[in-house]
């Protein structure tokens, strides 16, 4: 009995730390957009120090549960490129090729079920975020799958992704929603609202980092 609870706590901690690392890196990629929206996230305040701290968080997550942390990472990596599969990346490969590599590597390291869960769950989280931000992204011109493909279509896709995630691993799926709520609260607590004239100053500072 205690062993089951310990495994549950370890998986939850792994998803929390790995999810925090992924969220922090995503904020670092979107830092200029967030500043334009009047938000200074933790990534903006840490600057280039964000990357090593993310590595520490992800390392802690892997120490708790290697499979859960890696499934979260590979799934997030693939889901982040899923909506624009033909875009050329810094490796000069199209996004679809790197998606295939990430899925293949996750399957080889974790098994097909964990790899499937990571892809489905992270797609569901990504699309849920797009549903919540659809009006703001439409105004700003930020890429949003709901704006591009439609609300009904993405809600159906989100529901399908959740069903696949539940099929692959019910426990990790439930834990992921708890972790998502915690990370959302932490993100709001660590995000500072900035004034209009401060935005240009912050954007210039970040561009020189």
C-alpha positions in Angstrom: 0.0 0.0 0.0 2.7 2.5 1.0 4.7 1.5 -2.0 1.8 2.5 -4.3 1.5 5.9 -2.6 5.2 6.4 -2.9 5.2 5.6 -6.6 2.3 8.0 -7.0 4.1 10.8 -5.2 7.3 10.2 -7.1 5.4 10.3 -10.5 3.7 13.5 -9.4 6.9 15.1 -8.3 8.6 14.1 -11.6 5.8 15.7 -13.6 5.8 18.8 -11.5 9.6 19.4 -11.9 9.7 18.4 -15.5 6.6 20.4 -16.3 8.1 23.5 -14.5 11.2 23.1 -16.6 9.2 22.9 -19.9 7.0 25.8 -18.8 10.0 28.0 -17.9 11.7 27.3 -21.2 8.5 28.0 -23.1 8.3 31.4 -21.3 11.9 32.1 -22.3 11.0 31.5 -26.0 7.9 33.8 -25.6 9.5 36.5 -23.4 9.4 39.3 -26.0 5.7 38.6 -26.7 4.9 38.5 -23.0 6.7 41.8 -22.4 4.6 43.4 -25.2 1.5 42.1 -23.4 2.7 43.8 -20.3 3.9 40.7 -18.4 7.4 40.2 -17.1 7.7 36.5 -16.4 10.3 34.7 -14.3 12.1 33.9 -17.6 12.4 37.6 -18.4 13.9 38.3 -14.9 16.4 35.4 -15.0 17.5 36.0 -18.6 20.2 33.7 -19.8 20.3 32.0 -16.4 16.9 30.4 -17.3 18.5 27.5 -19.2 20.7 26.1 -16.4 17.9 26.4 -13.9 15.6 24.5 -16.2 18.2 21.8 -16.5 18.4 21.5 -12.7 14.6 21.3 -12.5 14.4 18.6 -15.2 17.3 16.7 -13.6 15.3 16.6 -10.3 12.2 15.4 -12.2 14.2 12.6 -13.7 15.5 11.6 -10.3 12.0 11.1 -9.0 10.6 9.2 -12.0 12.7 8.9 -15.2 9.9 7.6 -17.4 7.4 10.3 -16.4 9.8 13.1 -16.7 11.1 12.0 -20.2 7.6 11.4 -21.4 6.7 14.9 -20.4 9.8 16.3 -22.1 9.5 14.4 -25.4 5.8 15.0 -25.6 6.2 18.7 -25.1 9.0 18.9 -27.7 6.8 17.2 -30.3 3.6 19.0 -29.4 5.3 22.4 -29.6 5.9 21.8 -33.3 2.8 19.9 -34.2 0.7 22.8 -35.6 3.4 23.9 -38.1 5.0 20.7 -39.4 6.5 22.1 -42.5 8.4 24.9 -40.8 12.2 24.8 -41.1 14.0 24.7 -37.8 17.6 25.7 -36.8 18.8 22.2 -37.7 17.6 22.8 -41.3 15.1 19.9 -40.9 11.4 20.4 -41.2 9.4 20.3 -38.0 7.7 17.0 -39.0 11.1 15.3 -39.2 12.1 16.4 -35.6 8.6 15.4 -34.4 9.2 11.9 -35.8 12.7 11.8 -34.2 11.3 12.8 -30.8 8.5 10.2 -31.0 10.9 7.5 -32.2 13.4 8.3 -29.4 10.7 8.4 -26.8 9.3 5.0 -28.0 12.8 3.4 -27.9 13.6 4.7 -24.5 10.3 4.5 -22.7 8.1 2.1 -24.7 5.2 2.9 -27.0 2.6 3.5 -24.2 4.6 6.1 -22.3 5.6 7.8 -25.6 2.0 7.9 -26.7 0.9 9.3 -23.3 3.5 12.1 -23.5 2.5 13.1 -27.0 -1.3 13.0 -26.4 -1.2 14.7 -23.0 1.2 17.5 -24.0 -0.9 18.1 -27.1 -4.0 18.4 -24.9 -2.3 20.9 -22.6 -1.0 22.9 -25.5 -4.4 23.0 -27.3 -6.2 23.8 -24.0 -3.8 26.8 -23.6 -4.7 27.9 -27.1 -8.4 27.7 -26.4 -8.0 29.9 -23.3 -5.8 32.4 -25.2 -7.6 32.5 -28.5 -9.0 36.1 -28.2 -5.7 37.6 -27.0 -3.7 35.7 -29.6 -6.1 36.7 -32.4 -5.6 40.4 -31.5 -1.8 40.2 -31.2 -1.3 38.0 -34.3 0.4 35.3 -32.2 0.1 31.8 -33.7 -2.8 29.9 -32.2 -4.2 26.6 -33.4 -7.8 27.6 -32.5 -7.6 30.8 -34.5 -6.1 28.8 -37.4 -8.2 25.6 -37.4 -11.4 26.7 -35.5 -12.7 26.3 -32.0 -15.0 23.2 -32.6 -12.2 21.4 -34.5 -9.6 22.0 -31.8 -12.1 21.0 -29.0 -12.7 17.7 -30.7 -9.0 17.2 -31.2 -8.4 18.1 -27.5 -11.0 15.6 -26.4 -9.5 12.9 -28.6 -6.0 13.6 -27.2 -7.4 13.3 -23.6 -9.0 10.0 -24.4 -5.7 8.7 -25.8 -3.8 10.0 -22.8 -6.3 8.2 -20.4 -6.0 5.0 -22.4 -2.2 5.2 -22.2 -1.9 6.1 -18.5 -4.8 7.1 -16.3 -2.6 7.9 -13.3 -0.2 10.2 -15.1 -3.2 12.0 -16.8 -4.9 12.8 -13.5 -1.6 13.9 -11.9 -0.9 16.1 -14.9 -4.1 18.1 -14.3 -3.1 18.7 -10.7 0.4 19.7 -11.8 -1.0 22.0 -14.5 -3.1 23.8 -11.9 -0.1 24.2 -9.6 2.1 25.5 -12.3 -0.6 27.9 -13.5 -0.8 29.3 -9.9 3.0 29.6 -9.6 3.2 31.3 -13.0 0.6 33.9 -12.0 2.4 34.5 -8.6 5.8 35.0 -10.3 4.6 37.2 -13.2 4.9 40.9 -12.7 2.6 43.4 -14.6 4.6 46.2 -16.2 3.6 49.6 -17.5 3.7 50.6 -21.2 6.9 52.6 -21.1 8.6 49.9 -19.1 7.8 47.4 -21.9 10.2 49.0 -24.4 13.0 49.2 -21.8 12.5 45.5 -20.9 12.3 44.4 -24.5 15.6 46.3 -25.3 17.3 44.7 -22.3 16.2 41.2 -23.3 17.3 41.7 -26.9 20.9 42.4 -25.6 21.0 39.3 -23.5 
